[in-house]
Amino acid sequence: MELRRTRILRAEKAKSGTAIIHAVTIPKEYIELLGWKPGDKLELILDLEKREIRIRRSG
């Protein structure tokens, strides 16, 4: 099964005032289907060849 959604990359000021944080919202239904919970450790994988970022729960 493949679910596909489009999201906007946001740039937000960090609390420190000078840093910029880039953020993308993951749809709630994706989180629920994967069984992820707040506090789960996530692994971000950068694939320059395919020009994509993958996210998965670590461990």
ABEGO torsion letter per residue (X at the ends): XBBBBBBBBBBBBBAAGABBBBBBBBBAAAAAAAGBBBGBBBBBBBBAAAGBBBBBBBX
